[in-house]
Amino acid sequence: MRTDRLAPKCGVEVKGVQLAKAEGETLESVKQTIYEHGVALFRGQDDFTPEQHIAFAERWGGIDINNYFPLTEAHPEIAVVRKKADQQTNIGGAWHTDHSYDQIPAMGSILVARDLPPSGGDTLFAHMGAAYDALDDDLKAEVEGLEAFHTADHVYKDGGLYAHTDMGDDLRGQGLKTGAVHPVVIRHPQTGRKLLYVNRAFTIHFVGQTREESLPLLNRLCDAATAAGNTCRVQWEPGSVAIWDNRTTWHNALNDYQGHAREMHRITLSGEALAA
């Protein structure tokens, strides 16, 4: 197993591993690589069938069934992240981290490229350990001990953000209610590294403050999170698989392939309670 950095502080490309066969020490090495670098890209995984996708996720640990995305008919463990050629809106086209609105957020995702546009459709990632490390000491002191409220209701509910787009009819779970409180700075459960844990999409306000009172600090943190030195770009090609850690990263699916379809298959990996 070899790794090449995608950027100095975020992401690696892993070579010499076939995920369909990865287990034991190889799987543990893959896990540690993702915990540390946030996201790992694996190319040449052309034999990674839906059945092998599921089997790999089960070897990793538990699977969370996505409440919002369409599911494949034959394999409900697999969510379909799809934009049709005639649609203008894509899923995940803004900076966010998945499932921060859950009481126990998902650990991460295994995303497999199934149908790609001729160009475009890359995914950006930002490393929240690098983001925290780059905060000045005064800002670190300001967020120490803070907690924040997260929800997805404004995004997915009836009348929410997606309901006003051509993606609205494709999604599920419009009647769900979500909400969770997490520390603004968490320690990674496996590495112990301090991570900034807010995001633009789902973090609404700090505990004890209104949305309006929270926005100045929240915007400062979010701007710092996506500073150029913290980010990397995953460029998709057939046979590509990306695995990322939701605690360690944000991501943003670029919507720059109008007139073309893009379909990815995603399994969400179960996580654990977060702590400061």
Sine and cosine of phi, psi and omega as CSV:
sin_phi,cos_phi,sin_psi,cos_psi,sin_omega,cos_omega
0.00,0.00,0.80,-0.60,0.01,-1.00
-0.81,-0.59,0.47,-0.88,0.02,-1.00
-0.76,-0.65,0.64,-0.77,0.15,-0.99
-0.85,-0.53,0.74,-0.67,-0.03,-1.00
-0.93,0.36,0.67,-0.74,0.14,-0.99
-0.98,0.17,-0.50,0.87,0.07,-1.00
-0.39,-0.92,0.30,-0.95,-0.10,-0.99
-0.85,0.53,-0.56,0.83,-0.11,-0.99
-0.87,-0.49,0.07,1.00,-0.09,-1.00
-0.46,-0.89,0.79,-0.61,0.21,-0.98
0.99,0.15,0.56,-0.83,0.10,-1.00
-0.64,-0.77,0.42,-0.91,0.25,-0.97
-0.98,-0.19,0.78,-0.62,-0.03,-1.00
-0.98,-0.20,0.76,-0.65,0.00,-1.00
-0.86,-0.51,0.47,-0.88,0.06,-1.00
1.00,0.08,0.25,0.97,0.01,-1.00
-0.78,-0.62,0.78,-0.62,0.17,-0.98
-0.97,-0.23,0.92,-0.39,-0.12,-0.99
-0.88,0.48,-0.51,0.86,0.00,-1.00
-0.87,0.49,-0.40,0.92,-0.04,-1.00
-0.92,-0.39,-0.02,1.00,-0.12,-0.99
-0.95,0.30,0.80,-0.59,0.06,-1.00
-0.36,-0.93,0.05,-1.00,0.08,-1.00
0.83,0.55,-0.74,-0.68,-0.06,-1.00
-0.89,0.46,-0.58,0.81,0.02,-1.00
-0.89,0.45,-0.72,0.70,0.01,-1.00
-0.89,0.46,-0.65,0.76,0.02,-1.00
-0.90,0.44,-0.61,0.79,0.04,-1.00
-0.92,0.40,-0.64,0.77,0.06,-1.00
-0.87,0.49,-0.73,0.69,0.00,-1.00
-0.84,0.54,-0.77,0.64,-0.05,-1.00
-0.89,0.46,-0.59,0.80,0.04,-1.00
-0.88,0.48,-0.68,0.73,-0.02,-1.00
-0.95,0.31,-0.65,0.76,0.05,-1.00
-0.84,0.54,-0.62,0.79,-0.07,-1.00
-0.98,0.17,-0.75,0.66,-0.14,-0.99
-1.00,-0.08,-0.18,0.98,0.08,-1.00
1.00,-0.05,-0.72,0.70,0.00,-1.00
-0.56,-0.83,0.61,-0.79,0.06,-1.00
-0.78,-0.63,0.72,-0.69,0.03,-1.00
-0.96,-0.27,0.75,-0.66,0.04,-1.00
-0.87,-0.50,0.86,-0.51,0.05,-1.00
-0.98,-0.21,0.22,-0.98,0.05,-1.00
0.94,0.35,0.46,0.89,-0.02,-1.00
-0.99,-0.15,0.73,0.68,-0.10,-0.99
-0.91,0.41,-0.35,0.94,-0.03,-1.00
-1.00,-0.05,0.19,0.98,-0.10,-0.99
-1.00,0.09,0.99,0.13,-0.04,-1.00
-0.95,0.31,0.25,-0.97,0.09,-1.00
-0.82,0.58,-0.64,0.77,0.02,-1.00
-0.90,0.44,-0.64,0.77,0.02,-1.00
-0.95,0.30,-0.55,0.84,0.11,-0.99
-0.83,0.55,-0.76,0.65,0.00,-1.00
-0.91,0.41,-0.70,0.72,-0.04,-1.00
-0.89,0.46,-0.64,0.76,0.04,-1.00
-0.89,0.45,-0.70,0.71,0.01,-1.00
-0.88,0.48,-0.63,0.78,0.02,-1.00
-0.93,0.37,-0.55,0.83,0.09,-1.00
-0.92,0.39,-0.53,0.85,0.03,-1.00
-0.93,0.37,-0.75,0.66,-0.06,-1.00
0.24,-0.97,-0.58,-0.81,-0.04,-1.00
-0.98,0.20,0.36,-0.93,0.04,-1.00
-0.91,-0.42,0.75,-0.66,0.13,-0.99
-0.99,-0.15,0.79,-0.61,0.05,-1.00
-0.99,0.15,0.80,-0.60,-0.03,-1.00
-0.93,0.36,0.70,-0.71,-0.05,-1.00
-1.00,0.06,-0.20,0.98,-0.18,-0.98
-0.89,-0.47,-0.63,0.78,-0.09,-1.00
-0.98,0.20,0.41,-0.91,0.17,-0.99
-0.86,0.50,0.48,-0.88,0.02,-1.00
-0.92,-0.38,0.53,-0.85,0.06,-1.00
-0.93,0.38,0.61,-0.79,-0.08,-1.00
-0.89,0.45,-0.67,0.74,-0.07,-1.00
-0.98,0.18,-0.39,0.92,-0.11,-0.99
-0.65,-0.76,1.00,0.03,-0.05,-1.00
-0.92,0.40,-0.19,0.98,0.09,-1.00
-0.94,0.35,-0.34,0.94,-0.11,-0.99
-0.98,-0.21,0.85,-0.52,0.08,-1.00
-1.00,0.00,0.56,-0.83,0.00,-1.00
-0.98,-0.17,0.88,-0.47,0.08,-1.00
-0.98,-0.21,0.99,-0.15,-0.25,-0.97
-0.74,-0.67,0.64,-0.77,0.24,-0.97
-0.80,-0.61,0.83,-0.56,0.00,-1.00
-0.98,0.18,0.33,-0.94,-0.08,-1.00
-0.87,0.49,-0.48,0.88,-0.04,-1.00
-0.99,-0.10,0.10,0.99,0.03,-1.00
-1.00,-0.08,0.51,-0.86,0.02,-1.00
-0.99,-0.13,-0.49,0.87,-0.09,-1.00
-0.99,-0.10,0.58,-0.82,0.12,-0.99
-0.90,-0.44,0.22,-0.98,0.07,-1.00
-1.00,0.05,0.73,-0.69,0.10,-1.00
0.97,0.24,0.43,0.90,-0.06,-1.00
-1.00,0.06,0.72,0.69,0.09,-1.00
-0.31,-0.95,0.35,-0.94,-0.02,-1.00
-0.91,0.42,0.76,-0.65,0.00,-1.00
-0.24,-0.97,0.18,-0.98,0.26,-0.97
-0.82,-0.57,0.71,-0.70,-0.12,-0.99
-0.92,0.40,0.63,-0.78,0.24,-0.97
0.91,0.40,0.33,0.94,0.08,-1.00
-0.92,0.39,-0.26,0.97,0.02,-1.00
-0.99,0.13,-0.01,1.00,0.04,-1.00
-1.00,-0.05,0.49,-0.87,0.04,-1.00
-0.86,0.50,-0.65,0.76,0.11,-0.99
-0.87,-0.49,1.00,-0.09,-0.09,-1.00
-0.90,0.44,0.52,-0.86,0.07,-1.00
-0.87,0.50,0.59,-0.81,0.02,-1.00
-0.90,0.44,-0.73,0.68,-0.06,-1.00
-0.03,-1.00,-0.29,-0.96,-0.06,-1.00
-0.63,-0.78,0.44,-0.90,0.14,-0.99
-0.89,-0.45,0.94,-0.34,-0.10,-0.99
-0.93,-0.37,0.82,-0.57,-0.07,-1.00
-0.92,-0.40,0.77,-0.64,0.05,-1.00
-0.97,0.24,0.86,-0.52,0.01,-1.00
-0.92,-0.38,-0.62,0.79,0.00,-1.00
-0.57,-0.82,0.91,-0.42,-0.12,-0.99
-0.91,-0.42,0.50,-0.86,0.12,-0.99
-0.95,0.32,0.26,-0.97,0.01,-1.00
-0.86,0.51,-0.52,0.85,0.07,-1.00
-0.41,-0.91,0.30,-0.95,0.00,-1.00
0.99,0.11,-0.11,-0.99,0.00,-1.00
0.98,0.19,0.33,0.94,0.05,-1.00
-0.92,0.39,0.25,-0.97,0.06,-1.00
-0.85,-0.53,0.78,-0.63,0.06,-1.00
-1.00,-0.06,0.57,-0.82,0.06,-1.00
-0.77,-0.63,0.48,-0.88,0.08,-1.00
-0.73,-0.68,0.67,-0.74,-0.10,-1.00
-1.00,-0.06,0.87,-0.49,-0.09,-1.00
-0.98,0.18,-0.27,0.96,0.17,-0.99
-0.96,0.29,-0.71,0.70,0.07,-1.00
-0.89,0.46,-0.61,0.79,0.01,-1.00
-0.89,0.46,-0.72,0.70,0.01,-1.00
-0.90,0.43,-0.72,0.70,-0.04,-1.00
-0.85,0.53,-0.54,0.84,-0.07,-1.00
-0.99,0.14,-0.18,0.98,0.05,-1.00
-0.91,0.42,0.59,-0.81,0.06,-1.00
-0.96,0.29,0.26,-0.97,-0.12,-0.99
-0.88,0.47,-0.58,0.81,0.01,-1.00
-0.91,0.42,-0.66,0.76,0.00,-1.00
-0.94,0.34,-0.61,0.79,0.09,-1.00
-0.87,0.49,-0.66,0.75,0.02,-1.00
-0.92,0.39,-0.57,0.82,-0.02,-1.00
-0.92,0.38,-0.57,0.82,-0.06,-1.00
-1.00,-0.06,-0.15,0.99,0.00,-1.00
-0.87,0.50,0.84,-0.55,0.03,-1.00
1.00,0.09,-0.12,0.99,0.03,-1.00
-0.96,0.30,0.52,-0.85,0.16,-0.99
-0.84,-0.54,0.39,-0.92,-0.02,-1.00
-0.70,-0.71,0.48,-0.88,0.03,-1.00
-0.99,-0.12,0.73,-0.69,-0.01,-1.00
-0.85,-0.52,0.62,-0.79,0.12,-0.99
-0.43,-0.90,0.40,-0.91,0.08,-1.00
-0.93,-0.36,0.08,1.00,-0.14,-0.99
-0.87,0.49,-0.64,0.77,-0.04,-1.00
-0.94,0.35,-0.29,0.96,-0.02,-1.00
-1.00,0.00,-0.72,0.69,-0.19,-0.98
-0.96,-0.28,-0.26,0.97,-0.11,-0.99
-0.93,0.36,0.23,-0.97,0.17,-0.98
-0.83,0.55,0.81,-0.59,-0.04,-1.00
1.00,0.10,0.01,1.00,0.00,-1.00
-0.98,0.19,-0.17,-0.99,-0.12,-0.99
-0.85,0.53,-0.75,0.66,-0.04,-1.00
-0.94,0.35,-0.48,0.88,-0.01,-1.00
-0.88,0.48,-0.38,0.92,-0.02,-1.00
-1.00,-0.05,0.18,0.98,-0.01,-1.00
-0.84,-0.54,0.10,-1.00,0.04,-1.00
-0.98,0.20,0.11,0.99,0.08,-1.00
-0.99,-0.13,-0.23,0.97,-0.16,-0.99
-0.84,0.54,-0.67,0.75,-0.06,-1.00
-0.95,0.31,-0.25,0.97,-0.04,-1.00
-1.00,0.08,-0.26,0.97,-0.15,-0.99
-0.99,-0.16,0.33,-0.95,-0.03,-1.00
-0.91,-0.42,0.04,-1.00,0.20,-0.98
0.97,0.26,0.37,0.93,-0.06,-1.00
-0.89,0.46,-0.37,0.93,-0.02,-1.00
-1.00,-0.04,0.01,1.00,-0.03,-1.00
-0.96,0.29,0.48,-0.88,0.11,-0.99
-0.90,-0.44,0.77,-0.63,-0.02,-1.00
-0.81,-0.59,0.33,-0.94,0.08,-1.00
0.19,-0.98,0.73,-0.68,0.00,-1.00
-0.44,-0.90,0.49,-0.87,0.07,-1.00
-0.93,-0.38,0.77,-0.64,0.02,-1.00
-0.71,-0.71,0.43,-0.90,0.12,-0.99
-0.87,0.50,0.54,-0.84,0.05,-1.00
-0.94,0.33,-0.52,0.85,0.10,-1.00
-0.86,-0.51,0.85,-0.52,0.01,-1.00
-0.92,-0.40,0.27,-0.96,0.18,-0.98
-0.96,-0.28,0.74,-0.67,0.00,-1.00
-0.87,0.49,0.76,-0.65,-0.08,-1.00
-0.87,0.49,-0.46,0.89,-0.03,-1.00
-0.98,-0.18,-0.64,0.77,-0.09,-1.00
-0.99,-0.12,-0.37,0.93,-0.06,-1.00
0.98,0.19,0.02,1.00,-0.03,-1.00
-0.95,0.32,0.62,-0.79,0.08,-1.00
-0.96,0.28,0.71,-0.70,-0.05,-1.00
-0.75,-0.66,0.63,-0.77,0.14,-0.99
-0.97,0.24,0.80,-0.60,-0.09,-1.00
-0.81,-0.59,0.93,0.36,0.25,-0.97
-0.69,-0.72,0.26,-0.97,0.09,-1.00
-0.41,-0.91,0.36,-0.93,-0.12,-0.99
-0.92,0.40,-0.58,0.81,-0.17,-0.99
-0.97,0.24,-0.66,0.75,-0.23,-0.97
-0.87,-0.49,-0.21,0.98,0.03,-1.00
-1.00,0.08,0.87,-0.50,-0.14,-0.99
-0.99,-0.15,-0.73,0.68,-0.03,-1.00
-0.31,-0.95,0.27,-0.96,0.10,-1.00
-0.99,0.11,0.55,-0.83,0.01,-1.00
-0.88,0.48,0.76,-0.65,-0.03,-1.00
1.00,0.03,0.01,1.00,0.03,-1.00
-0.78,-0.63,0.41,-0.91,0.13,-0.99
-0.98,0.19,0.17,-0.98,0.10,-1.00
-0.85,0.53,-0.71,0.70,-0.04,-1.00
-0.90,0.43,-0.65,0.76,0.03,-1.00
-0.92,0.38,-0.51,0.86,-0.07,-1.00
-0.99,0.17,-0.48,0.88,-0.20,-0.98
-0.85,0.52,-0.68,0.73,-0.02,-1.00
-0.84,0.54,-0.74,0.68,0.01,-1.00
-0.94,0.33,-0.67,0.75,0.00,-1.00
-0.86,0.50,-0.68,0.74,0.02,-1.00
-0.91,0.41,-0.61,0.79,0.05,-1.00
-0.88,0.47,-0.69,0.73,0.00,-1.00
-0.92,0.40,-0.68,0.73,-0.02,-1.00
-0.93,0.37,-0.61,0.80,0.07,-1.00
-0.90,0.44,-0.66,0.75,0.01,-1.00
-0.92,0.40,-0.55,0.83,-0.07,-1.00
-0.89,0.45,-0.58,0.82,-0.08,-1.00
-0.97,-0.24,0.37,0.93,0.14,-0.99
-0.84,0.54,0.55,-0.83,-0.16,-0.99
-0.81,0.58,-0.57,0.82,-0.04,-1.00
-0.94,0.35,-0.25,0.97,-0.03,-1.00
-1.00,-0.10,-0.08,1.00,-0.24,-0.97
-0.93,-0.37,0.31,-0.95,0.15,-0.99
-0.57,-0.82,0.18,-0.98,-0.02,-1.00
-0.81,-0.58,0.79,-0.61,0.14,-0.99
-0.99,-0.11,0.89,-0.46,0.03,-1.00
-0.99,-0.15,0.89,-0.46,-0.10,-0.99
-0.99,0.13,0.53,-0.85,0.17,-0.99
-0.51,-0.86,0.31,-0.95,0.00,-1.00
-0.80,0.60,0.66,-0.75,-0.02,-1.00
1.00,0.09,0.14,0.99,-0.01,-1.00
-1.00,-0.01,0.60,-0.80,0.12,-0.99
-0.72,-0.69,0.72,-0.69,0.11,-0.99
-0.88,-0.48,0.67,-0.75,0.09,-1.00
-0.83,-0.55,0.78,-0.63,0.00,-1.00
-0.73,-0.68,0.30,-0.95,0.00,-1.00
-0.96,-0.27,0.89,-0.46,-0.03,-1.00
-0.93,0.37,-0.44,0.90,0.03,-1.00
-0.95,0.32,-0.57,0.82,-0.14,-0.99
-1.00,-0.02,-0.37,0.93,-0.13,-0.99
-0.73,-0.68,0.38,-0.93,0.41,-0.91
-0.98,-0.20,0.27,-0.96,0.18,-0.98
-0.55,-0.83,0.26,-0.96,-0.09,-1.00
-0.49,-0.87,0.92,-0.40,0.00,-1.00
-1.00,0.09,0.91,-0.42,-0.07,-1.00
-0.95,0.33,0.66,-0.76,-0.06,-1.00
-0.93,-0.37,0.93,0.38,-0.12,-0.99
-0.83,-0.55,0.61,0.79,-0.05,-1.00
-0.66,-0.75,0.70,0.71,-0.05,-1.00
-0.83,0.56,0.65,-0.76,0.00,-1.00
1.00,0.02,0.00,1.00,0.00,-1.00
-0.78,-0.63,0.46,-0.89,0.02,-1.00
-1.00,0.02,0.44,-0.90,0.11,-0.99
-0.57,-0.82,0.80,-0.60,0.03,-1.00
-0.71,-0.70,0.80,-0.60,0.03,-1.00
-0.83,-0.55,0.51,-0.86,0.05,-1.00
-0.93,-0.38,0.79,-0.61,-0.13,-0.99
-0.82,-0.57,0.74,-0.68,0.23,-0.97
-0.93,-0.37,0.74,-0.68,-0.01,-1.00
-0.99,-0.14,0.78,-0.63,-0.06,-1.00
-1.00,-0.07,0.73,-0.69,-0.04,-1.00
-0.89,0.45,0.54,-0.84,-0.02,-1.00
-0.91,-0.42,-0.44,-0.90,-0.02,-1.00
-0.55,-0.84,0.29,-0.96,-0.04,-1.00
-0.85,0.52,0.58,-0.81,-0.03,-1.00
-0.99,-0.14,0.54,-0.84,-0.01,-1.00
-0.66,-0.75,0.46,-0.89,0.03,-1.00
-0.93,0.35,0.00,0.00,0.00,0.00
